[in-house]
Every structure is written in C-alpha cells, then in structure tokens.
Amino acid sequence: MKRQLPGRGNFWVQRRGDFSMENARPEQRPQQQSMQTSPEKTGWRRIDARQMVKIVVYGLLLINFGHYIINDITIAAHTAHSGWTLVDWTTAFATTLDEAAWFLLLFLLELETYLLDDAAFTRGRVMVMHGLRLLCYLVIGHTVFAYAEYLLDLNSATEYAGAALCDFVEQGISFARNLDYRTLDPTNCLSLAQGDVLYQFSQGQAITDAAGMQVEWELAWIDLFEVVVWLLIMAMIEIMVRLQEKRITHGRRLGVARSVKAVLYLLLWSAAAYWAYRGHWLFAWDEALWILGFIAIDGNLSEWREEIDEDTAAGAASDASAA
C-alpha cells in the first residue's frame, strides 16, 4: 500500500498552509483519490510474514516483562520499610515503569511507521499519540533519576571494617550480591560474606561485602548506561521519522542518524554481553529482544523510504506525461 502524498502526518502540513488543492498534483485532488470502499483505505495496513515475526518478538518481551515485575517485587520485599515515600516506591519499581513506557513507545512507533495509513492520522489521533509519547518520556526520565539516585545511595554507603555479618542479624536486613537478596539469619550470616569489610546501603536495608559492592556499582552503572543509550536511539529514530514525514529519504542528516544508531546498537550488545557475564541470562536475552524489536522498526522506516521514493518517481512520471 502506498502512503498518500505529501507524506505521513500530512495534516500538520495542511495546517501550516503548505498544501492546498490548487497546487496539488492530480493524484492528490479529491476527484482523483481512491475514495471508494477499497480495503487499502481502511486506515490499517495488513500484517505480513515479517510483521508476524515482530509480533513473536514483542510477545516474548511481554513474557520477560512479567519477570521484571516479579523481580522488582522481590527486591522491594527486602529493601522497603515504613518510612518509604511515593518517590521511594516509584524508584523501587523504576524498571517495571520503564519497561511499560518502552512498550508503549514501541507500539506508537509501530502505528506511526507501519500499521496506520496516512488516512488514519487525524488531528485528534496525532495529538493523543504525541501526548502518550510525552508521558512515556517523562516515565523514562524518572528512570534516569531513579538510577542516578541509586548511584548516589551507593556512594553514601556506610563502610564497616572488621565487622562480622552476624552482628547485623537483629536489624532484619538482607545480604545482597549480584541482585540476589537473602534475609540475614543466625545460620546464613556465617557463610554469606567474604572478607572483613562490609557496606550497608539502600537506606540501611541491605548489606554486602567488598566483592558484592563492586558488583552493585557495576550493575548500577550498566542500568544508567542502558537507559541513556536507548534514549539516544529513540532520538535518532525521531529524527528519521520527522525527516521522512518531510519526504526526505536521502542526505547527510538521515545518514548520520542511521550511523549513530548502528553504533548505539553495538553498545547495547556489549551491555547484553555483560549481563551474560554476570550470569543474568534472562536480562541478556531481554536486551537482545529489545534490540531486535527496534531493528524491526528500522525495517519499517526503510520500507517507508522506498514507498516515498516510488511515489516521487510516479509523480514525476505523471507530470512528465501531462506536459
């Protein structure tokens, strides 16, 4: 199915007065448009085999999403206390909120770059989509805040030199290492820690040894690294979408956005390798699925560019024959 000229999101162009029926090409005028009840004018694009593969990928991501919810609940059970504020709770479930926001962004990109035809982009729908996109970015911004705050929490961890882990059993806190939390008791406190230096963090609700603290720092940095890289990828995609809405399919800006995005994907593959190194195979698998999901969006953009080029060529041929 070909998108209508002058391109996607065309109501913005019409609102600015850049498009009128007087200067439209014949195929753009109402009497020449396919106004019949054609299946191609329903506003929705058909789902082919390639799109089915994407649906499978998105389905697997939803399954992983359930794991992240359970993981946040499990950790919160060890770190929550009566003094927590609303910000503390949203911080504890930052990963869950972040995943939900990215799912919505992915859905919006699917609508904008493939599923919806130009005819479906009414003013009201586009305003709703922009509002939802803004909401998603606010949630992801909260994730950046939460991860940065956790780094500050680690930086202010209390160090105990020469202390025994069993001295902290009565505090009802948990020993943490590599995302594994265990409530201290008189038995496990004898074997969990290595060395004689301990660090208490997460508002005093968790404790670890020197090796565990090193891992906590690594995990905190990789979390922040990932969300920033994903935001940069989204920025590149947004640039590409806006350029293609203006029917720009070639040029330096588009080429730079695509090149930067390729480098960012490589950085995310390195993050997936780190998760695998730390034994978090599900996180590595999830990272790979998200990368594949956004590469699929890139496929939508590529197909869209091809359609724009075909429409442009067809319009030029029509103008030449009319002349």
Secondary structure as UniProt FT lines:
FT   TURN            5..6
FT   TURN            8..9
FT   HELIX           10..15
FT   TURN            16..17
FT   HELIX           26..28
FT   HELIX           30..32
FT   HELIX           39..41
FT   HELIX           49..79
FT   TURN            82..83
FT   HELIX           86..92
FT   HELIX           94..110
FT   HELIX           111..115
FT   HELIX           118..120
FT   HELIX           123..155
FT   STRAND          158..161
FT   HELIX           165..171
FT   STRAND          174..177
FT   TURN            178..179
FT   STRAND          180..183
FT   TURN            186..187
FT   HELIX           188..190
FT   STRAND          197..201
FT   TURN            202..205
FT   STRAND          206..209
FT   HELIX           210..245
FT   TURN            246..247
FT   HELIX           252..277
FT   TURN            278..279
FT   HELIX           281..322
//
